[in-house]
Amino acid sequence: MLVEPDYRGHRIQVHAELTGGRWDAVVRILRVLSDDKRYVGRVTCRKVTAELAEHHGAIWGRRWVDANPGQGSGVEM
């Protein structure tokens, strides 16, 4: 599990899951100091190792936060 505790006011948690012999990432984004729902997304990246999948999931999570400024994480997927 990879955790970024504070990226622009959000906590990003990423863990890899094995799917069909390759690794995908599950990303949870939670606004720090807020009771908003967390955003949960699955990044289909089909990487060879869990570490690579988590790294790409963290990049995706940062991009989501950057693309949704001030929106918080009020979407449950």
mmJSON file of the N, C-alpha and C atoms, coordinates in Angstrom:
{"data_MODEL":{"atom_site":{
"group_PDB":["ATOM","ATOM","ATOM","ATOM","ATOM","ATOM","ATOM","ATOM","ATOM","ATOM","ATOM","ATOM","ATOM","ATOM","ATOM","ATOM","ATOM","ATOM","ATOM","ATOM","ATOM","ATOM","ATOM","ATOM","ATOM","ATOM","ATOM","ATOM","ATOM","ATOM","ATOM","ATOM","ATOM","ATOM","ATOM","ATOM","ATOM","ATOM","ATOM","ATOM","ATOM","ATOM","ATOM","ATOM","ATOM","ATOM","ATOM","ATOM","ATOM","ATOM","ATOM","ATOM","ATOM","ATOM","ATOM","ATOM","ATOM","ATOM","ATOM","ATOM","ATOM","ATOM","ATOM","ATOM","ATOM","ATOM","ATOM","ATOM","ATOM","ATOM","ATOM","ATOM","ATOM","ATOM","ATOM","ATOM","ATOM","ATOM","ATOM","ATOM","ATOM","ATOM","ATOM","ATOM","ATOM","ATOM","ATOM","ATOM","ATOM","ATOM","ATOM","ATOM","ATOM","ATOM","ATOM","ATOM","ATOM","ATOM","ATOM","ATOM","ATOM","ATOM","ATOM","ATOM","ATOM","ATOM","ATOM","ATOM","ATOM","ATOM","ATOM","ATOM","ATOM","ATOM","ATOM","ATOM","ATOM","ATOM","ATOM","ATOM","ATOM","ATOM","ATOM","ATOM","ATOM","ATOM","ATOM","ATOM","ATOM","ATOM","ATOM","ATOM","ATOM","ATOM","ATOM","ATOM","ATOM","ATOM","ATOM","ATOM","ATOM","ATOM","ATOM","ATOM","ATOM","ATOM","ATOM","ATOM","ATOM","ATOM","ATOM","ATOM","ATOM","ATOM","ATOM","ATOM","ATOM","ATOM","ATOM","ATOM","ATOM","ATOM","ATOM","ATOM","ATOM","ATOM","ATOM","ATOM","ATOM","ATOM","ATOM","ATOM","ATOM","ATOM","ATOM","ATOM","ATOM","ATOM","ATOM","ATOM","ATOM","ATOM","ATOM","ATOM","ATOM","ATOM","ATOM","ATOM","ATOM","ATOM","ATOM","ATOM","ATOM","ATOM","ATOM","ATOM","ATOM","ATOM","ATOM","ATOM","ATOM","ATOM","ATOM","ATOM","ATOM","ATOM","ATOM","ATOM","ATOM","ATOM","ATOM","ATOM","ATOM","ATOM","ATOM","ATOM","ATOM","ATOM","ATOM","ATOM","ATOM","ATOM","ATOM","ATOM","ATOM","ATOM","ATOM","ATOM","ATOM","ATOM","ATOM"],
"id":[1,2,3,4,5,6,7,8,9,10,11,12,13,14,15,16,17,18,19,20,21,22,23,24,25,26,27,28,29,30,31,32,33,34,35,36,37,38,39,40,41,42,43,44,45,46,47,48,49,50,51,52,53,54,55,56,57,58,59,60,61,62,63,64,65,66,67,68,69,70,71,72,73,74,75,76,77,78,79,80,81,82,83,84,85,86,87,88,89,90,91,92,93,94,95,96,97,98,99,100,101,102,103,104,105,106,107,108,109,110,111,112,113,114,115,116,117,118,119,120,121,122,123,124,125,126,127,128,129,130,131,132,133,134,135,136,137,138,139,140,141,142,143,144,145,146,147,148,149,150,151,152,153,154,155,156,157,158,159,160,161,162,163,164,165,166,167,168,169,170,171,172,173,174,175,176,177,178,179,180,181,182,183,184,185,186,187,188,189,190,191,192,193,194,195,196,197,198,199,200,201,202,203,204,205,206,207,208,209,210,211,212,213,214,215,216,217,218,219,220,221,222,223,224,225,226,227,228,229,230,231],
"type_symbol":["N","C","C","N","C","C","N","C","C","N","C","C","N","C","C","N","C","C","N","C","C","N","C","C","N","C","C","N","C","C","N","C","C","N","C","C","N","C","C","N","C","C","N","C","C","N","C","C","N","C","C","N","C","C","N","C","C","N","C","C","N","C","C","N","C","C","N","C","C","N","C","C","N","C","C","N","C","C","N","C","C","N","C","C","N","C","C","N","C","C","N","C","C","N","C","C","N","C","C","N","C","C","N","C","C","N","C","C","N","C","C","N","C","C","N","C","C","N","C","C","N","C","C","N","C","C","N","C","C","N","C","C","N","C","C","N","C","C","N","C","C","N","C","C","N","C","C","N","C","C","N","C","C","N","C","C","N","C","C","N","C","C","N","C","C","N","C","C","N","C","C","N","C","C","N","C","C","N","C","C","N","C","C","N","C","C","N","C","C","N","C","C","N","C","C","N","C","C","N","C","C","N","C","C","N","C","C","N","C","C","N","C","C","N","C","C","N","C","C","N","C","C","N","C","C","N","C","C","N","C","C"],
"label_atom_id":["N","CA","C","N","CA","C","N","CA","C","N","CA","C","N","CA","C","N","CA","C","N","CA","C","N","CA","C","N","CA","C","N","CA","C","N","CA","C","N","CA","C","N","CA","C","N","CA","C","N","CA","C","N","CA","C","N","CA","C","N","CA","C","N","CA","C","N","CA","C","N","CA","C","N","CA","C","N","CA","C","N","CA","C","N","CA","C","N","CA","C","N","CA","C","N","CA","C","N","CA","C","N","CA","C","N","CA","C","N","CA","C","N","CA","C","N","CA","C","N","CA","C","N","CA","C","N","CA","C","N","CA","C","N","CA","C","N","CA","C","N","CA","C","N","CA","C","N","CA","C","N","CA","C","N","CA","C","N","CA","C","N","CA","C","N","CA","C","N","CA","C","N","CA","C","N","CA","C","N","CA","C","N","CA","C","N","CA","C","N","CA","C","N","CA","C","N","CA","C","N","CA","C","N","CA","C","N","CA","C","N","CA","C","N","CA","C","N","CA","C","N","CA","C","N","CA","C","N","CA","C","N","CA","C","N","CA","C","N","CA","C","N","CA","C","N","CA","C","N","CA","C","N","CA","C","N","CA","C","N","CA","C","N","CA","C","N","CA","C"],
"label_alt_id":[null,null,null,null,null,null,null,null,null,null,null,null,null,null,null,null,null,null,null,null,null,null,null,null,null,null,null,null,null,null,null,null,null,null,null,null,null,null,null,null,null,null,null,null,null,null,null,null,null,null,null,null,null,null,null,null,null,null,null,null,null,null,null,null,null,null,null,null,null,null,null,null,null,null,null,null,null,null,null,null,null,null,null,null,null,null,null,null,null,null,null,null,null,null,null,null,null,null,null,null,null,null,null,null,null,null,null,null,null,null,null,null,null,null,null,null,null,null,null,null,null,null,null,null,null,null,null,null,null,null,null,null,null,null,null,null,null,null,null,null,null,null,null,null,null,null,null,null,null,null,null,null,null,null,null,null,null,null,null,null,null,null,null,null,null,null,null,null,null,null,null,null,null,null,null,null,null,null,null,null,null,null,null,null,null,null,null,null,null,null,null,null,null,null,null,null,null,null,null,null,null,null,null,null,null,null,null,null,null,null,null,null,null,null,null,null,null,null,null,null,null,null,null,null,null,null,null,null,null,null,null],
"label_comp_id":["MET","MET","MET","LEU","LEU","LEU","VAL","VAL","VAL","GLU","GLU","GLU","PRO","PRO","PRO","ASP","ASP","ASP","TYR","TYR","TYR","ARG","ARG","ARG","GLY","GLY","GLY","HIS","HIS","HIS","ARG","ARG","ARG","ILE","ILE","ILE","GLN","GLN","GLN","VAL","VAL","VAL","HIS","HIS","HIS","ALA","ALA","ALA","GLU","GLU","GLU","LEU","LEU","LEU","THR","THR","THR","GLY","GLY","GLY","GLY","GLY","GLY","ARG","ARG","ARG","TRP","TRP","TRP","ASP","ASP","ASP","ALA","ALA","ALA","VAL","VAL","VAL","VAL","VAL","VAL","ARG","ARG","ARG","ILE","ILE","ILE","LEU","LEU","LEU","ARG","ARG","ARG","VAL","VAL","VAL","LEU","LEU","LEU","SER","SER","SER","ASP","ASP","ASP","ASP","ASP","ASP","LYS","LYS","LYS","ARG","ARG","ARG","TYR","TYR","TYR","VAL","VAL","VAL","GLY","GLY","GLY","ARG","ARG","ARG","VAL","VAL","VAL","THR","THR","THR","CYS","CYS","CYS","ARG","ARG","ARG","LYS","LYS","LYS","VAL","VAL","VAL","THR","THR","THR","ALA","ALA","ALA","GLU","GLU","GLU","LEU","LEU","LEU","ALA","ALA","ALA","GLU","GLU","GLU","HIS","HIS","HIS","HIS","HIS","HIS","GLY","GLY","GLY","ALA","ALA","ALA","ILE","ILE","ILE","TRP","TRP","TRP","GLY","GLY","GLY","ARG","ARG","ARG","ARG","ARG","ARG","TRP","TRP","TRP","VAL","VAL","VAL","ASP","ASP","ASP","ALA","ALA","ALA","ASN","ASN","ASN","PRO","PRO","PRO","GLY","GLY","GLY","GLN","GLN","GLN","GLY","GLY","GLY","SER","SER","SER","GLY","GLY","GLY","VAL","VAL","VAL","GLU","GLU","GLU","MET","MET","MET"],
"label_asym_id":["A","A","A","A","A","A","A","A","A","A","A","A","A","A","A","A","A","A","A","A","A","A","A","A","A","A","A","A","A","A","A","A","A","A","A","A","A","A","A","A","A","A","A","A","A","A","A","A","A","A","A","A","A","A","A","A","A","A","A","A","A","A","A","A","A","A","A","A","A","A","A","A","A","A","A","A","A","A","A","A","A","A","A","A","A","A","A","A","A","A","A","A","A","A","A","A","A","A","A","A","A","A","A","A","A","A","A","A","A","A","A","A","A","A","A","A","A","A","A","A","A","A","A","A","A","A","A","A","A","A","A","A","A","A","A","A","A","A","A","A","A","A","A","A","A","A","A","A","A","A","A","A","A","A","A","A","A","A","A","A","A","A","A","A","A","A","A","A","A","A","A","A","A","A","A","A","A","A","A","A","A","A","A","A","A","A","A","A","A","A","A","A","A","A","A","A","A","A","A","A","A","A","A","A","A","A","A","A","A","A","A","A","A","A","A","A","A","A","A","A","A","A","A","A","A","A","A","A","A","A","A"],
"label_entity_id":["1","1","1","1","1","1","1","1","1","1","1","1","1","1","1","1","1","1","1","1","1","1","1","1","1","1","1","1","1","1","1","1","1","1","1","1","1","1","1","1","1","1","1","1","1","1","1","1","1","1","1","1","1","1","1","1","1","1","1","1","1","1","1","1","1","1","1","1","1","1","1","1","1","1","1","1","1","1","1","1","1","1","1","1","1","1","1","1","1","1","1","1","1","1","1","1","1","1","1","1","1","1","1","1","1","1","1","1","1","1","1","1","1","1","1","1","1","1","1","1","1","1","1","1","1","1","1","1","1","1","1","1","1","1","1","1","1","1","1","1","1","1","1","1","1","1","1","1","1","1","1","1","1","1","1","1","1","1","1","1","1","1","1","1","1","1","1","1","1","1","1","1","1","1","1","1","1","1","1","1","1","1","1","1","1","1","1","1","1","1","1","1","1","1","1","1","1","1","1","1","1","1","1","1","1","1","1","1","1","1","1","1","1","1","1","1","1","1","1","1","1","1","1","1","1","1","1","1","1","1","1"],
"label_seq_id":[1,1,1,2,2,2,3,3,3,4,4,4,5,5,5,6,6,6,7,7,7,8,8,8,9,9,9,10,10,10,11,11,11,12,12,12,13,13,13,14,14,14,15,15,15,16,16,16,17,17,17,18,18,18,19,19,19,20,20,20,21,21,21,22,22,22,23,23,23,24,24,24,25,25,25,26,26,26,27,27,27,28,28,28,29,29,29,30,30,30,31,31,31,32,32,32,33,33,33,34,34,34,35,35,35,36,36,36,37,37,37,38,38,38,39,39,39,40,40,40,41,41,41,42,42,42,43,43,43,44,44,44,45,45,45,46,46,46,47,47,47,48,48,48,49,49,49,50,50,50,51,51,51,52,52,52,53,53,53,54,54,54,55,55,55,56,56,56,57,57,57,58,58,58,59,59,59,60,60,60,61,61,61,62,62,62,63,63,63,64,64,64,65,65,65,66,66,66,67,67,67,68,68,68,69,69,69,70,70,70,71,71,71,72,72,72,73,73,73,74,74,74,75,75,75,76,76,76,77,77,77],
"pdbx_PDB_ins_code":[null,null,null,null,null,null,null,null,null,null,null,null,null,null,null,null,null,null,null,null,null,null,null,null,null,null,null,null,null,null,null,null,null,null,null,null,null,null,null,null,null,null,null,null,null,null,null,null,null,null,null,null,null,null,null,null,null,null,null,null,null,null,null,null,null,null,null,null,null,null,null,null,null,null,null,null,null,null,null,null,null,null,null,null,null,null,null,null,null,null,null,null,null,null,null,null,null,null,null,null,null,null,null,null,null,null,null,null,null,null,null,null,null,null,null,null,null,null,null,null,null,null,null,null,null,null,null,null,null,null,null,null,null,null,null,null,null,null,null,null,null,null,null,null,null,null,null,null,null,null,null,null,null,null,null,null,null,null,null,null,null,null,null,null,null,null,null,null,null,null,null,null,null,null,null,null,null,null,null,null,null,null,null,null,null,null,null,null,null,null,null,null,null,null,null,null,null,null,null,null,null,null,null,null,null,null,null,null,null,null,null,null,null,null,null,null,null,null,null,null,null,null,null,null,null,null,null,null,null,null,null],
"Cartn_x":[0.849,0.0,0.89,0.52,1.234,0.296,0.782,-0.042,0.673,-0.037,0.459,-0.424,0.09,-0.751,-1.328,-0.648,-1.19,-0.743,-1.614,-1.374,-2.471,-2.127,-3.073,-4.356,-4.176,-5.318,-6.062,-5.508,-6.139,-5.166,-5.719,-4.938,-5.208,-4.148,-4.285,-3.735,-4.588,-4.188,-4.301,-3.268,-3.255,-2.827,-3.574,-3.104,-3.329,-2.465,-2.508,-3.351,-4.044,-4.821,-4.458,-4.278,-3.937,-5.203,-5.147,-6.289,-5.796,-6.132,-5.752,-4.258,-3.486,-2.047,-1.275,-1.962,-1.324,-1.878,-1.226,-1.594,-2.317,-3.445,-4.179,-4.101,-4.495,-4.438,-5.832,-6.095,-7.32,-6.903,-7.526,-7.137,-8.283,-7.96,-8.925,-8.409,-9.271,-8.895,-9.846,-9.289,-10.077,-9.59,-10.515,-10.137,-9.744,-8.59,-8.075,-8.938,-9.199,-9.984,-11.378,-12.02,-13.372,-14.123,-15.44,-16.27,-16.849,-16.364,-16.846,-16.601,-17.422,-17.185,-15.868,-15.258,-14.018,-14.328,-13.426,-13.528,-12.739,-13.361,-12.692,-12.716,-11.555,-11.47,-10.522,-10.776,-9.902,-9.152,-7.834,-6.988,-6.559,-7.027,-6.648,-5.337,-4.254,-2.943,-2.181,-2.601,-2.001,-0.477,0.046,1.5,2.027,3.315,3.957,4.131,4.383,4.572,3.559,3.319,2.406,2.949,4.26,4.871,4.641,4.782,4.527,3.058,2.16,0.734,0.411,0.976,0.733,1.305,2.469,3.085,2.179,1.677,0.799,-0.548,-1.025,-2.254,-2.095,-0.92,-0.662,-0.601,-0.003,0.022,-1.398,-2.21,-3.598,-4.358,-4.115,-4.777,-4.416,-3.141,-2.721,-3.37,-3.443,-4.098,-5.576,-6.236,-7.651,-7.826,-6.976,-7.046,-6.802,-5.808,-5.501,-6.652,-7.357,-8.448,-9.752,-9.846,-11.064,-10.774,-10.266,-9.91,-11.143,-11.039,-12.122,-13.359,-13.396,-14.571,-14.667,-13.527,-13.526,-13.558,-14.039,-14.066,-15.465,-16.473,-17.855,-18.457,-17.665,-18.197,-17.779,-18.705,-18.394,-18.583,-17.564,-17.617,-17.706],
"Cartn_y":[-1.179,0.0,1.236,2.185,3.449,4.54,5.391,6.456,7.783,8.746,10.118,10.899,11.234,11.774,13.159,13.989,15.329,15.851,15.683,16.251,17.273,18.543,19.648,19.465,19.066,18.923,17.608,16.647,15.343,14.236,13.146,11.954,10.965,10.455,9.506,8.159,7.138,5.78,4.906,4.141,3.285,1.883,0.889,-0.483,-1.253,-2.207,-2.986,-4.239,-4.633,-5.871,-6.671,-7.948,-8.837,-9.16,-8.922,-9.164,-9.85,-11.091,-11.806,-11.9,-12.05,-12.188,-10.876,-9.741,-8.424,-7.602,-6.486,-5.664,-4.399,-4.118,-2.862,-2.132,-0.862,-0.065,0.382,0.335,0.895,2.144,3.273,4.568,5.107,5.525,6.18,7.578,8.578,9.966,10.53,11.072,11.604,12.998,13.943,15.308,15.329,15.901,15.977,16.967,16.636,17.483,17.772,16.774,16.928,15.614,15.703,14.521,14.089,14.677,14.312,12.832,12.247,10.868,10.8,9.661,9.486,9.102,9.415,9.022,7.739,6.743,5.465,5.171,4.941,4.622,3.473,2.76,1.656,2.074,1.974,2.321,1.006,0.774,-0.421,-0.126,-0.61,-0.298,-1.538,-2.737,-3.999,-4.011,-3.637,-3.591,-4.954,-5.159,-6.43,-6.611,-5.507,-5.611,-4.735,-5.082,-4.299,-2.899,-2.77,-1.462,-0.506,-0.996,-0.16,0.266,-0.661,-0.338,0.734,0.615,1.614,2.967,2.975,4.226,4.922,4.181,4.767,5.178,4.435,4.821,6.136,6.347,7.599,8.776,8.582,9.637,9.979,8.969,9.168,9.924,9.562,10.235,11.707,12.03,13.439,14.209,13.583,14.245,14.488,13.535,13.709,14.907,15.019,16.143,17.453,17.481,18.69,19.091,18.104,18.384,18.75,18.534,18.804,19.716,20.923,21.801,22.254,22.143,22.6,21.739,20.728,19.883,18.922,18.647,17.661,16.281,15.338,13.962,13.385,14.18,13.796,12.817,12.096,11.118,9.732,8.839,7.452,6.636,5.888,5.134,3.669],
"Cartn_z":[0.0,0.0,0.0,-0.818,-0.913,-0.4,0.483,1.055,0.903,0.351,0.313,1.287,2.475,3.541,3.279,2.496,2.253,0.893,-0.086,-1.402,-1.656,-1.526,-1.73,-0.918,0.329,1.233,1.112,0.41,0.229,0.629,1.131,1.431,0.305,-0.315,-1.412,-0.953,-1.009,-0.643,-1.887,-2.159,-3.34,-2.931,-3.382,-3.205,-4.503,-4.751,-5.983,-5.782,-6.855,-6.85,-8.094,-7.901,-8.995,-9.786,-11.107,-11.974,-13.241,-13.399,-14.612,-14.838,-13.779,-13.899,-13.962,-13.963,-13.975,-12.808,-12.509,-11.358,-11.78,-11.133,-11.274,-9.94,-9.933,-8.707,-8.3,-7.013,-6.443,-5.674,-6.019,-5.463,-4.611,-3.39,-2.505,-2.209,-2.438,-2.208,-1.169,-0.104,1.0,1.321,1.402,1.765,3.241,3.537,4.906,5.698,6.957,7.864,7.331,6.742,6.222,6.393,6.476,6.598,5.253,4.139,2.813,2.562,1.666,1.251,0.499,0.55,-0.194,-1.635,-2.535,-3.927,-4.087,-4.68,-4.895,-6.383,-6.951,-8.371,-8.616,-9.676,-10.064,-11.312,-11.257,-12.389,-13.039,-14.249,-14.984,-15.685,-15.131,-15.691,-16.13,-15.694,-16.12,-16.055,-14.904,-14.713,-14.273,-14.463,-14.145,-12.64,-11.904,-10.455,-9.72,-8.474,-7.64,-7.402,-7.249,-6.994,-8.164,-9.389,-10.565,-10.638,-10.34,-10.366,-9.324,-8.13,-7.083,-7.474,-8.086,-8.532,-9.558,-10.528,-11.54,-10.945,-9.957,-9.271,-8.515,-7.903,-7.187,-8.156,-9.314,-10.331,-10.755,-10.999,-11.386,-10.287,-9.018,-7.901,-7.813,-8.002,-7.997,-9.137,-10.302,-11.441,-11.17,-10.477,-10.147,-9.221,-8.206,-7.276,-8.023,-8.921,-9.684,-10.609,-11.161,-12.087,-11.396,-10.099,-9.334,-8.155,-8.396,-7.272,-6.493,-5.184,-4.325,-4.333,-5.184,-5.272,-4.107,-3.499,-2.434,-3.046,-2.305,-2.811,-2.686,-2.996,-2.753,-3.733,-4.495,-5.438,-4.999,-4.915,-4.572,-5.837,-6.189,-7.438,-7.153],
"occupancy":[1.0,1.0,1.0,1.0,1.0,1.0,1.0,1.0,1.0,1.0,1.0,1.0,1.0,1.0,1.0,1.0,1.0,1.0,1.0,1.0,1.0,1.0,1.0,1.0,1.0,1.0,1.0,1.0,1.0,1.0,1.0,1.0,1.0,1.0,1.0,1.0,1.0,1.0,1.0,1.0,1.0,1.0,1.0,1.0,1.0,1.0,1.0,1.0,1.0,1.0,1.0,1.0,1.0,1.0,1.0,1.0,1.0,1.0,1.0,1.0,1.0,1.0,1.0,1.0,1.0,1.0,1.0,1.0,1.0,1.0,1.0,1.0,1.0,1.0,1.0,1.0,1.0,1.0,1.0,1.0,1.0,1.0,1.0,1.0,1.0,1.0,1.0,1.0,1.0,1.0,1.0,1.0,1.0,1.0,1.0,1.0,1.0,1.0,1.0,1.0,1.0,1.0,1.0,1.0,1.0,1.0,1.0,1.0,1.0,1.0,1.0,1.0,1.0,1.0,1.0,1.0,1.0,1.0,1.0,1.0,1.0,1.0,1.0,1.0,1.0,1.0,1.0,1.0,1.0,1.0,1.0,1.0,1.0,1.0,1.0,1.0,1.0,1.0,1.0,1.0,1.0,1.0,1.0,1.0,1.0,1.0,1.0,1.0,1.0,1.0,1.0,1.0,1.0,1.0,1.0,1.0,1.0,1.0,1.0,1.0,1.0,1.0,1.0,1.0,1.0,1.0,1.0,1.0,1.0,1.0,1.0,1.0,1.0,1.0,1.0,1.0,1.0,1.0,1.0,1.0,1.0,1.0,1.0,1.0,1.0,1.0,1.0,1.0,1.0,1.0,1.0,1.0,1.0,1.0,1.0,1.0,1.0,1.0,1.0,1.0,1.0,1.0,1.0,1.0,1.0,1.0,1.0,1.0,1.0,1.0,1.0,1.0,1.0,1.0,1.0,1.0,1.0,1.0,1.0,1.0,1.0,1.0,1.0,1.0,1.0,1.0,1.0,1.0,1.0,1.0,1.0],
"B_iso_or_equiv":[0.0,0.0,0.0,0.0,0.0,0.0,0.0,0.0,0.0,0.0,0.0,0.0,0.0,0.0,0.0,0.0,0.0,0.0,0.0,0.0,0.0,0.0,0.0,0.0,0.0,0.0,0.0,0.0,0.0,0.0,0.0,0.0,0.0,0.0,0.0,0.0,0.0,0.0,0.0,0.0,0.0,0.0,0.0,0.0,0.0,0.0,0.0,0.0,0.0,0.0,0.0,0.0,0.0,0.0,0.0,0.0,0.0,0.0,0.0,0.0,0.0,0.0,0.0,0.0,0.0,0.0,0.0,0.0,0.0,0.0,0.0,0.0,0.0,0.0,0.0,0.0,0.0,0.0,0.0,0.0,0.0,0.0,0.0,0.0,0.0,0.0,0.0,0.0,0.0,0.0,0.0,0.0,0.0,0.0,0.0,0.0,0.0,0.0,0.0,0.0,0.0,0.0,0.0,0.0,0.0,0.0,0.0,0.0,0.0,0.0,0.0,0.0,0.0,0.0,0.0,0.0,0.0,0.0,0.0,0.0,0.0,0.0,0.0,0.0,0.0,0.0,0.0,0.0,0.0,0.0,0.0,0.0,0.0,0.0,0.0,0.0,0.0,0.0,0.0,0.0,0.0,0.0,0.0,0.0,0.0,0.0,0.0,0.0,0.0,0.0,0.0,0.0,0.0,0.0,0.0,0.0,0.0,0.0,0.0,0.0,0.0,0.0,0.0,0.0,0.0,0.0,0.0,0.0,0.0,0.0,0.0,0.0,0.0,0.0,0.0,0.0,0.0,0.0,0.0,0.0,0.0,0.0,0.0,0.0,0.0,0.0,0.0,0.0,0.0,0.0,0.0,0.0,0.0,0.0,0.0,0.0,0.0,0.0,0.0,0.0,0.0,0.0,0.0,0.0,0.0,0.0,0.0,0.0,0.0,0.0,0.0,0.0,0.0,0.0,0.0,0.0,0.0,0.0,0.0,0.0,0.0,0.0,0.0,0.0,0.0,0.0,0.0,0.0,0.0,0.0,0.0],
"pdbx_formal_charge":[null,null,null,null,null,null,null,null,null,null,null,null,null,null,null,null,null,null,null,null,null,null,null,null,null,null,null,null,null,null,null,null,null,null,null,null,null,null,null,null,null,null,null,null,null,null,null,null,null,null,null,null,null,null,null,null,null,null,null,null,null,null,null,null,null,null,null,null,null,null,null,null,null,null,null,null,null,null,null,null,null,null,null,null,null,null,null,null,null,null,null,null,null,null,null,null,null,null,null,null,null,null,null,null,null,null,null,null,null,null,null,null,null,null,null,null,null,null,null,null,null,null,null,null,null,null,null,null,null,null,null,null,null,null,null,null,null,null,null,null,null,null,null,null,null,null,null,null,null,null,null,null,null,null,null,null,null,null,null,null,null,null,null,null,null,null,null,null,null,null,null,null,null,null,null,null,null,null,null,null,null,null,null,null,null,null,null,null,null,null,null,null,null,null,null,null,null,null,null,null,null,null,null,null,null,null,null,null,null,null,null,null,null,null,null,null,null,null,null,null,null,null,null,null,null,null,null,null,null,null,null],
"auth_seq_id":[1,1,1,2,2,2,3,3,3,4,4,4,5,5,5,6,6,6,7,7,7,8,8,8,9,9,9,10,10,10,11,11,11,12,12,12,13,13,13,14,14,14,15,15,15,16,16,16,17,17,17,18,18,18,19,19,19,20,20,20,21,21,21,22,22,22,23,23,23,24,24,24,25,25,25,26,26,26,27,27,27,28,28,28,29,29,29,30,30,30,31,31,31,32,32,32,33,33,33,34,34,34,35,35,35,36,36,36,37,37,37,38,38,38,39,39,39,40,40,40,41,41,41,42,42,42,43,43,43,44,44,44,45,45,45,46,46,46,47,47,47,48,48,48,49,49,49,50,50,50,51,51,51,52,52,52,53,53,53,54,54,54,55,55,55,56,56,56,57,57,57,58,58,58,59,59,59,60,60,60,61,61,61,62,62,62,63,63,63,64,64,64,65,65,65,66,66,66,67,67,67,68,68,68,69,69,69,70,70,70,71,71,71,72,72,72,73,73,73,74,74,74,75,75,75,76,76,76,77,77,77],
"auth_comp_id":["MET","MET","MET","LEU","LEU","LEU","VAL","VAL","VAL","GLU","GLU","GLU","PRO","PRO","PRO","ASP","ASP","ASP","TYR","TYR","TYR","ARG","ARG","ARG","GLY","GLY","GLY","HIS","HIS","HIS","ARG","ARG","ARG","ILE","ILE","ILE","GLN","GLN","GLN","VAL","VAL","VAL","HIS","HIS","HIS","ALA","ALA","ALA","GLU","GLU","GLU","LEU","LEU","LEU","THR","THR","THR","GLY","GLY","GLY","GLY","GLY","GLY","ARG","ARG","ARG","TRP","TRP","TRP","ASP","ASP","ASP","ALA","ALA","ALA","VAL","VAL","VAL","VAL","VAL","VAL","ARG","ARG","ARG","ILE","ILE","ILE","LEU","LEU","LEU","ARG","ARG","ARG","VAL","VAL","VAL","LEU","LEU","LEU","SER","SER","SER","ASP","ASP","ASP","ASP","ASP","ASP","LYS","LYS","LYS","ARG","ARG","ARG","TYR","TYR","TYR","VAL","VAL","VAL","GLY","GLY","GLY","ARG","ARG","ARG","VAL","VAL","VAL","THR","THR","THR","CYS","CYS","CYS","ARG","ARG","ARG","LYS","LYS","LYS","VAL","VAL","VAL","THR","THR","THR","ALA","ALA","ALA","GLU","GLU","GLU","LEU","LEU","LEU","ALA","ALA","ALA","GLU","GLU","GLU","HIS","HIS","HIS","HIS","HIS","HIS","GLY","GLY","GLY","ALA","ALA","ALA","ILE","ILE","ILE","TRP","TRP","TRP","GLY","GLY","GLY","ARG","ARG","ARG","ARG","ARG","ARG","TRP","TRP","TRP","VAL","VAL","VAL","ASP","ASP","ASP","ALA","ALA","ALA","ASN","ASN","ASN","PRO","PRO","PRO","GLY","GLY","GLY","GLN","GLN","GLN","GLY","GLY","GLY","SER","SER","SER","GLY","GLY","GLY","VAL","VAL","VAL","GLU","GLU","GLU","MET","MET","MET"],
"auth_asym_id":["A","A","A","A","A","A","A","A","A","A","A","A","A","A","A","A","A","A","A","A","A","A","A","A","A","A","A","A","A","A","A","A","A","A","A","A","A","A","A","A","A","A","A","A","A","A","A","A","A","A","A","A","A","A","A","A","A","A","A","A","A","A","A","A","A","A","A","A","A","A","A","A","A","A","A","A","A","A","A","A","A","A","A","A","A","A","A","A","A","A","A","A","A","A","A","A","A","A","A","A","A","A","A","A","A","A","A","A","A","A","A","A","A","A","A","A","A","A","A","A","A","A","A","A","A","A","A","A","A","A","A","A","A","A","A","A","A","A","A","A","A","A","A","A","A","A","A","A","A","A","A","A","A","A","A","A","A","A","A","A","A","A","A","A","A","A","A","A","A","A","A","A","A","A","A","A","A","A","A","A","A","A","A","A","A","A","A","A","A","A","A","A","A","A","A","A","A","A","A","A","A","A","A","A","A","A","A","A","A","A","A","A","A","A","A","A","A","A","A","A","A","A","A","A","A","A","A","A","A","A","A"],
"auth_atom_id":["N","CA","C","N","CA","C","N","CA","C","N","CA","C","N","CA","C","N","CA","C","N","CA","C","N","CA","C","N","CA","C","N","CA","C","N","CA","C","N","CA","C","N","CA","C","N","CA","C","N","CA","C","N","CA","C","N","CA","C","N","CA","C","N","CA","C","N","CA","C","N","CA","C","N","CA","C","N","CA","C","N","CA","C","N","CA","C","N","CA","C","N","CA","C","N","CA","C","N","CA","C","N","CA","C","N","CA","C","N","CA","C","N","CA","C","N","CA","C","N","CA","C","N","CA","C","N","CA","C","N","CA","C","N","CA","C","N","CA","C","N","CA","C","N","CA","C","N","CA","C","N","CA","C","N","CA","C","N","CA","C","N","CA","C","N","CA","C","N","CA","C","N","CA","C","N","CA","C","N","CA","C","N","CA","C","N","CA","C","N","CA","C","N","CA","C","N","CA","C","N","CA","C","N","CA","C","N","CA","C","N","CA","C","N","CA","C","N","CA","C","N","CA","C","N","CA","C","N","CA","C","N","CA","C","N","CA","C","N","CA","C","N","CA","C","N","CA","C","N","CA","C","N","CA","C","N","CA","C","N","CA","C","N","CA","C","N","CA","C"],
"pdbx_PDB_model_num":[1,1,1,1,1,1,1,1,1,1,1,1,1,1,1,1,1,1,1,1,1,1,1,1,1,1,1,1,1,1,1,1,1,1,1,1,1,1,1,1,1,1,1,1,1,1,1,1,1,1,1,1,1,1,1,1,1,1,1,1,1,1,1,1,1,1,1,1,1,1,1,1,1,1,1,1,1,1,1,1,1,1,1,1,1,1,1,1,1,1,1,1,1,1,1,1,1,1,1,1,1,1,1,1,1,1,1,1,1,1,1,1,1,1,1,1,1,1,1,1,1,1,1,1,1,1,1,1,1,1,1,1,1,1,1,1,1,1,1,1,1,1,1,1,1,1,1,1,1,1,1,1,1,1,1,1,1,1,1,1,1,1,1,1,1,1,1,1,1,1,1,1,1,1,1,1,1,1,1,1,1,1,1,1,1,1,1,1,1,1,1,1,1,1,1,1,1,1,1,1,1,1,1,1,1,1,1,1,1,1,1,1,1,1,1,1,1,1,1,1,1,1,1,1,1,1,1,1,1,1,1]
}}}
